[in-house]
Amino acid sequence: MSFTEIENNIETLSQQVSNASTAAREGDVFDVTDLPKVTDFLCGEIGKLSPSDRAKISTKLLSLIEELDNLTITIGSSLEKVKVEMKETTTHNRAARAYTSANTTGKK
């Protein structure tokens, strides 16, 4: 893979990560299943570049790493919110069933 192709792939990946982060913050569904495969492939290709070419894209790579870290944090936060909501819903449903059960068993 050429330097230009790698550079373009980094920019494309950066945009995908940005879109995923935006979706996660807004509570939308997004697919990140390909991110590990794409990043692994890119890392392998970057490793094949000359040191001078790697230096040329180092700023973009550091930015991408930061974006990936932020996405991880955002996803973790979103998952925590979902866990809390699920627990609250479960508690509410149990209370509603108990209330309904208590009111229907006394009536005949």
C-alpha positions as CSV (number, residue, x, y, z in Angstrom):
1,M,0.0,0.0,0.0
2,S,1.4,3.4,-0.9
3,F,1.9,6.3,1.5
4,T,-0.9,8.2,-0.1
5,E,-3.3,5.3,0.3
6,I,-2.3,4.9,3.9
7,E,-2.8,8.6,4.5
8,N,-6.3,8.5,2.9
9,N,-7.2,5.4,4.9
10,I,-6.2,7.2,8.1
11,E,-8.4,10.2,7.2
12,T,-11.3,7.9,6.3
13,L,-10.9,6.0,9.5
14,S,-10.8,9.2,11.5
15,Q,-14.0,10.3,9.9
16,Q,-15.7,7.0,10.7
17,V,-14.6,7.3,14.3
18,S,-15.9,10.8,14.5
19,N,-19.2,9.8,13.1
20,A,-19.4,6.9,15.6
21,S,-18.6,9.2,18.5
22,T,-21.3,11.6,17.4
23,A,-23.8,8.8,17.1
24,A,-22.9,7.4,20.5
25,R,-23.2,10.8,22.2
26,E,-26.7,11.3,20.6
27,G,-27.8,7.8,21.6
28,D,-28.0,6.5,18.1
29,V,-27.0,3.1,16.9
30,F,-23.8,2.7,15.0
31,D,-21.6,-0.2,13.8
32,V,-17.9,-0.3,14.9
33,T,-17.3,-4.0,14.4
34,D,-14.8,-3.3,11.6
35,L,-12.7,-0.8,13.5
36,P,-10.4,-3.4,15.2
37,K,-9.7,-5.1,11.8
38,V,-9.2,-1.9,10.0
39,T,-6.9,-0.4,12.6
40,D,-4.8,-3.7,12.8
41,F,-4.4,-3.7,9.0
42,L,-3.5,0.0,9.0
43,C,-0.9,-0.5,11.8
44,G,0.7,-3.4,9.8
45,E,0.9,-1.2,6.7
46,I,2.2,1.8,8.6
47,G,5.0,-0.5,10.0
48,K,6.1,-1.1,6.4
49,L,6.6,2.6,5.7
50,S,10.0,4.3,5.9
51,P,10.8,6.2,9.1
52,S,10.5,9.5,7.2
53,D,7.1,8.6,5.8
54,R,5.9,7.5,9.3
55,A,7.1,10.8,10.7
56,K,5.0,12.6,8.1
57,I,1.8,11.0,9.4
58,S,2.7,10.9,13.1
59,T,0.4,13.9,13.9
60,K,-2.5,12.3,12.1
61,L,-1.9,9.0,13.9
62,L,-1.8,10.6,17.3
63,S,-5.0,12.4,16.6
64,L,-6.6,9.2,15.5
65,I,-5.4,7.4,18.6
66,E,-7.0,10.2,20.7
67,E,-10.3,9.9,18.7
68,L,-10.3,6.1,19.3
69,D,-9.7,6.6,23.0
70,N,-12.5,9.2,23.2
71,L,-14.8,6.8,21.3
72,T,-14.0,4.1,23.8
73,I,-14.9,6.4,26.7
74,T,-18.1,7.5,25.0
75,I,-19.2,3.9,24.3
76,G,-18.4,3.0,27.9
77,S,-20.5,5.9,29.2
78,S,-23.4,5.0,26.9
79,L,-23.3,1.4,28.1
80,E,-23.4,2.6,31.7
81,K,-26.4,4.7,31.0
82,V,-28.2,1.8,29.4
83,K,-27.4,-0.4,32.4
84,V,-28.9,2.1,34.7
85,E,-32.0,2.5,32.6
86,M,-32.5,-1.2,32.3
87,K,-32.2,-1.6,36.1
88,E,-34.7,1.2,36.7
89,T,-37.1,-0.4,34.2
90,T,-36.7,-3.8,35.8
91,T,-37.4,-2.4,39.2
92,H,-40.4,-0.4,37.9
93,N,-41.8,-3.5,36.2
94,R,-41.4,-5.6,39.4
95,A,-43.1,-3.0,41.5
96,A,-46.0,-2.8,39.0
97,R,-46.4,-6.6,38.9
98,A,-46.3,-6.7,42.7
99,Y,-48.9,-3.9,43.0
100,T,-51.1,-5.5,40.4
101,S,-50.8,-8.9,42.0
102,A,-51.6,-7.6,45.5
103,N,-54.7,-5.8,44.2
104,T,-56.1,-8.7,42.2
105,T,-55.6,-11.4,44.8
106,G,-57.7,-9.6,47.4
107,K,-60.7,-9.2,45.0
108,K,-63.2,-12.0,44.4
